[in-house]
Amino acid sequence: MNLVPNLTVALFLLFSTLPLGAQSPPTGVCEAELSAALEPIINGPEFARSRWGILIQPLNQDTPLYTRQAEDYFTPASNTKLLTTAAALHQLGANFRIETPILAQGTPPNLQELRIIGRGDPSLTTQHLETLVQELRDRNIQHIQQLTLIETTPPQQMRHPTWEIYDLNFYYGMPVNHLILNENTFNLTLYPQQNGQPVRLVSNDEIALQQWLIINQSTTRPPDTPDTLAINSQLGKPTLYITGELAANADPDSWAMAILNPALYFQDTLLQLLQQAGITVETAQIQPPHPLEKAKPQRLTLSSPPLSQLIRNTNQSSNNLYAEALLQQLGGLEPLQASLTDLGVPPNSYHLRDGSGLSRHTLLSPQAVVATLIAIDQTPQGQVFRDSLPLGGVSGTLRRRFQDTPLMGEVQAKTGTMTGVSTLSGYLDPPQYPPLVFSIMLNRSEQSVRVQREAIDAIVLQLWQLQDCQQAKEGK
């Protein structure tokens, strides 16, 4: 048994646990020494069977500082969102908004038809529908003969064909469509009861919960029993099985679940709000758009936040729904690739199958990511894009990383995590070296997520110590 941990990672961990005011930064690293500084991390025995893809390059130079399989394909996980958000920002602009038209026929107090055309706005919530219903009440609408919801996405296309079946049960594997509400997710909380009784289920959204048939096979066990609760679905059927055990003294176990039929959920939620407001609806239907349909008078539009905020929501929390919604706004993978090509990203440096990176069929090279980061930074939208990224130790998916290190508040980067996969790509401005762009991809690792991330963070910490030793020598 090897009892000696990887020295570089161990030193990084020791350094990162020191109080911020007590830190003594490591000695600077010259360009020529960078490879020697990184290799002990990359070649540690815990990564003997893993694959690393790395490209580190000055932001304003063409020559890389360090490369390792930089042109090879890797499973990127959520680093894919960097390409999607950059392409959307480049193509649509920071001020673009997704508009959901609300069309009405008739005069108060009766409407012949209220028609809502879904355009794929991922930011719509129940509160927006409440605002719509209040607007109808203010206009003295009391009865709607026909409520029509236009859903462009066919039911069979709402579930991505290359996403894993297990993921489809949960919030990060939700359906993607054009009538989106509450991010197509809901919460399910499991509470212990008396020893021997089934765990109690409580949801924040009964309309969403009713779409699933729940088979509760879980059990409350004596205090301090390990939590083994699991939720699984039955292939091809709207059934959720809850199994396992929860201790009688355990805290509630909360799960974020995917809504099974988002268009129907949108409709049923709106119908409930209308009923509560005293507005009757004679019939309701969900239908696809008709290509020969004549334009009808538009009375109201629900608008999303600007794209600058949408891409921030995408990258900060690594939101899969937002990424896929942006892909829809672009028109699909071909327009996304066209936008990247226009930015100067080599088309053969990536192989996209979705916009979020949840698909393991999506492949990126570090070269593609670095090219994207450099290209979008050189556009007028560059600062908007940077502002969308998590900040080390401060925000988003990096808020718990790089804390109490010199990198806190300094590294702007996008994370990516799957089983066996950890990635990190972004921007870094070392104090004694020109600004850097980097992409680090670790694949095929059996190590825990913690170990993978510690190694990646140790690499970034080495980059922070870079010095232009030749210039310093000439300055003397």
C-alpha positions, -999 to 999 in steps of 0.1 A, spaced: 0 0 0 13 34 -10 12 56 22 29 86 6 4 111 -10 13 130 -42 37 156 -29 25 185 -51 -11 180 -43 -3 176 -6 16 209 -6 -13 226 -23 -37 213 2 -15 225 31 -11 259 14 -49 263 8 -58 256 44 -37 283 58 -55 315 69 -53 341 41 -33 365 61 -8 338 71 0 325 36 35 326 22 32 323 -16 54 297 -33 85 308 -52 77 321 -87 78 298 -117 97 307 -149 83 298 -183 110 272 -188 102 256 -154 64 253 -159 65 218 -174 87 206 -145 63 222 -120 32 206 -136 44 171 -144 45 158 -108 8 167 -105 -2 153 -138 19 121 -135 9 113 -99 3 76 -93 -34 83 -87 -38 94 -123 -17 65 -139 -48 53 -159 -63 87 -165 -61 111 -195 -51 147 -193 -57 173 -220 -41 207 -212 -35 239 -232 -21 270 -215 -15 301 -236 -10 338 -231 -42 356 -240 -24 379 -266 1 354 -280 -2 325 -304 25 303 -289 14 280 -261 32 278 -228 23 242 -221 4 216 -241 -6 180 -234 -28 162 -259 -43 197 -266 -57 187 -300 -72 154 -289 -109 149 -281 -120 147 -245 -154 144 -227 -157 180 -216 -189 179 -194 -201 214 -188 -171 231 -204 -193 227 -235 -213 256 -222 -184 279 -230 -188 272 -267 -226 275 -265 -227 308 -246 -199 323 -267 -217 314 -299 -250 328 -287 -234 360 -275 -215 365 -307 -246 357 -329 -274 373 -309 -258 401 -289 -259 409 -252 -292 427 -254 -312 399 -271 -343 388 -253 -366 358 -258 -401 370 -262 -432 349 -255 -462 364 -274 -496 364 -257 -524 367 -283 -561 374 -276 -593 375 -296 -625 389 -282 -636 418 -259 -641 419 -221 -655 402 -203 -652 372 -227 -623 361 -249 -629 338 -278 -592 326 -275 -561 333 -255 -531 320 -273 -496 317 -258 -468 309 -282 -438 292 -266 -405 305 -277 -382 286 -253 -377 312 -226 -360 293 -197 -366 321 -173 -404 319 -171 -418 311 -137 -452 307 -121 -448 343 -110 -449 354 -147 -481 335 -152 -495 351 -121 -487 385 -136 -505 375 -168 -536 364 -149 -536 397 -130 -534 415 -163 -564 396 -175 -583 405 -143 -574 441 -146 -589 441 -181 -621 425 -167 -617 392 -185 -641 367 -168 -643 338 -194 -620 323 -220 -636 301 -246 -604 286 -259 -570 285 -242 -544 275 -268 -507 268 -260 -483 265 -290 -455 240 -284 -430 238 -312 -410 208 -298 -425 174 -306 -429 152 -274 -404 126 -288 -377 153 -291 -380 168 -256 -356 141 -242 -321 143 -257 -314 109 -274 -278 108 -261 -284 117 -225 -282 88 -200 -315 74 -189 -308 78 -152 -301 115 -157 -335 121 -172 -352 117 -138 -335 147 -123 -333 185 -127 -301 185 -147 -316 160 -173 -350 178 -176 -370 179 -209 -361 207 -232 -390 223 -251 -405 257 -260 -431 260 -233 -408 261 -203 -419 268 -167 -399 268 -135 -370 254 -154 -390 222 -160 -381 210 -125 -397 205 -91 -386 196 -56 -394 163 -38 -384 162 -1 -384 129 19 -390 130 56 -384 103 82 -414 90 102 -416 64 130 -392 34 128 -406 9 103 -429 34 85 -424 45 49 -406 78 44 -430 107 39 -430 126 6 -436 163 3 -434 183 -29 -433 220 -35 -454 215 -67 -483 191 -66 -492 197 -103 -457 184 -113 -458 156 -88 -491 143 -102 -475 135 -135 -455 107 -118 -468 75 -103 -449 72 -71 -442 38 -57 -427 43 -22 -408 13 -10 -386 32 14 -384 27 52 -377 48 82 -350 31 104 -336 36 139 -316 67 146 -282 71 130 -289 45 103 -270 55 71 -291 72 44 -295 48 15 -325 65 -2 -326 63 -40 -350 74 -67 -353 55 -100 -377 54 -128 -392 26 -149 -380 27 -185 -408 40 -208 -433 46 -180 -441 76 -157 -432 57 -126 -408 67 -98 -396 41 -73 -383 54 -40 -362 28 -22 -338 26 7 -337 37 43 -336 70 62 -329 73 99 -356 84 122 -334 113 134 -322 123 99 -327 157 83 -351 158 54 -336 145 21 -344 169 -8 -343 159 -44 -347 182 -75 -366 162 -101 -375 166 -137 -410 175 -148 -423 146 -170 -445 166 -194 -435 203 -194 -461 216 -219 -489 199 -199 -474 212 -167 -474 248 -182 -511 244 -192 -523 229 -159 -505 255 -138 -520 283 -159 -555 267 -156 -552 265 -119 -542 302 -116 -570 313 -139 -595 293 -118 -582 308 -85 -587 343 -101 -623 335 -110 -617 333 -148 -634 303 -163 -619 284 -193 -642 264 -216 -615 243 -234 -577 241 -234 -554 225 -259 -517 222 -267 -508 222 -304 -479 227 -327 -477 259 -348 -496 260 -380 -474 272 -410 -503 289 -427 -518 305 -396 -526 342 -401 -512 368 -376 -535 377 -348 -536 408 -326 -509 408 -299 -520 421 -266 -490 412 -243 -454 399 -245 -435 382 -217 -398 390 -222 -368 372 -208 -338 390 -192 -312 401 -217 -288 375 -231 -260 389 -209 -280 377 -179 -291 344 -196 -255 334 -203 -245 344 -167 -273 321 -154 -260 294 -177 -223 295 -167 -225 305 -130 -247 276 -119 -239 254 -149 -275 253 -159 -282 226 -185 -317 239 -194 -304 274 -201 -276 261 -223 -300 239 -243 -325 268 -245 -297 290 -260 -289 263 -285 -326 264 -295 -324 302 -300 -294 297 -323 -314 272 -343 -295 241 -335 -260 227 -338 -253 238 -373 -259 275 -366 -239 272 -334 -210 258 -354 -214 285 -380 -211 311 -352 -180 295 -338 -164 293 -372 -171 330 -376 -153 336 -344 -123 316 -357 -127 283 -338 -115 254 -360 -145 232 -368 -124 200 -365 -114 208 -329 -148 198 -315 -177 174 -320 -209 187 -305 -241 167 -298 -257 190 -273 -253 225 -259 -248 217 -222 -222 189 -222 -245 164 -205 -241 141 -235 -211 119 -234 -212 119 -272 -201 156 -271 -163 159 -275 -140 189 -272 -103 195 -274 -85 219 -251 -76 237 -284 -113 243 -292 -119 258 -257 -89 280 -257 -97 292 -292 -132 301 -281 -120 319 -250 -95 340 -269 -118 347 -298 -148 359 -277 -125 380 -255 -114 400 -286 -150 409 -295 -169 439 -281 -188 413 -260 -156 401 -243 -162 416 -209 -199 405 -209 -187 369 -215 -160 371 -188 -186 385 -163 -207 354 -169 -181 330 -156 -177 319 -120 -151 336 -99 -128 315 -78 -138 313 -42 -165 338 -47 -194 328 -71 -211 301 -90 -196 266 -92 -162 280 -81 -175 296 -48 -160 267 -27 -128 264 -46 -96 285 -43 -108 299 -10 -81 313 13 -56 312 -16 -41 340 -37 -65 328 -65 -96 338 -45 -114 364 -67 -87 361 -94 -96 331 -116 -126 333 -139 -134 298 -152 -161 273 -161 -162 239 -144 -173 206 -157 -180 174 -138 -192 139 -146 -183 105 -133 -147 101 -142 -145 136 -157 -133 170 -143 -126 200 -164 -118 237 -158 -112 263 -184 -110 301 -183 -89 332 -177 -62 340 -152 -42 372 -148 -10 363 -128 6 393 -110 40 388 -126 30 375 -160 8 385 -190 -29 373 -189 -34 336 -196 -61 314 -211 -62 278 -200 -82 246 -206 -76 216 -183 -95 183 -189 -91 152 -169 -109 120 -182 -111 84 -173 -103 89 -136 -115 65 -109 -105 91 -82 -131 110 -63 -143 144 -75 -124 160 -46 -91 144 -57 -96 154 -93 -104 190 -85 -75 193 -61 -51 183 -88 -66 208 -113 -66 236 -88 -29 228 -80 -21 233 -117 -39 267 -117 -20 277 -86 12 270 -104 1 292 -132 -5 320 -108 32 319 -98 44 324 -134 71 350 -139 87 364 -171 121 355 -159 138 366 -191 124 401 -189 133 403 -152 168 393 -160 171 419 -188 156 445 -164 186 439 -140 
